């Protein structure tokens, strides 16, 4: 049974990413890293469901998503980027296989950071961020989602990689075998991977070949 929820606020995060907060139904609960299916409560859009990850904490009095809008076609994310407070979204129940299993390496490409945001925020709140490390790859500096907050949470363990238009502030590289050999100290730790499917497959193959146990590699299957 879907929940029809009113948008409380919608704020820009980057040039094409918005943070959307919604009213929270009583008893609605999720685990950091989980997602749900979302559609817009407007004629012509109610059957267009898309998966989005919660970026708030379960203890927050609202639900929050951080959503990248793809403006090259008139799809759901473009429509969502044009919504305003007072508009409504329809949500299903939570689902998802990405959850925190222990200290390790978070590897994200672009909007693939979203499943990790609630996990890292929860660890930070609980004082358990430990030695977790983030490798976050984006095309340009302007694309980096929650750059300041993630740096505050992880300190020097937030490593930003920029593949295009680098201004010298960030690593100019690709997350490939050479990169991981240099920057990963322990391949027996957990690996959390989210991004485009080819990136997930490539990095999963690399880290398992380097000794990571398959059950220690976490991604949305």
C-alpha positions, 0 to 999 in steps of 0.5 A: 500500500503506497504512502502519499506524502507531502513535500516539506522542503526541496533544496539544491545540493549541487547544480543538478541534485536536490534534497527533498524532505517529506512528512514521515508516516507513523511507524515507517522505519528503514535501515540506513542504506535502504531505498524505496520505490517513489513516484510523483502524485500527478496525472501521468506520473503515478505509474512511473516508479523509481528507486531512491535511497533514504539519506536521513536517519531513521530517527529523524522526524521526516523522510529525506531523499537526495536526488540527481535530476537528469535534464536531458529527457523529460523523465521522473528525476527531471520532474522531481527537480521541478517540484515544490513544497506542498507537492506530493510523492508516493512511496512504497515500503523500504527495501534494499541489500546495502547495509553496514556490516563492518569497517572498510572502504566505501567506493561511490561514483556520482549519485552512487553516494546516496546509499552511503549517506545515511550509513555514514551519518548514522556511524558519525552520530553514534561515534563509530565512524572509526577507520572507514574510508570513502573514495568518491569519484565525480566528473567535476568538482561541481558534481560532488554531493555533500562534499563539506559534510562528508569531509567533516564526518571522515576527515582525511578518509574522505578521498575525492577523485575528479575525472574531468575539469580538475582544478588541482585540488582533487585527485585526478584519476580513475578508480581502477586496479592501480588506484586501489593497490595504492590507496587500499591498505587491507583488502580483507576489510569490507567494500561497499560499492555503488555507482554505474553498473560497469563500475560496480562490476569492475571494482568488485572483480578487482577487490575480490581478485586482490583478496576480498571475500565475496560476502564482504563486498556489498552492493545492490544486486 
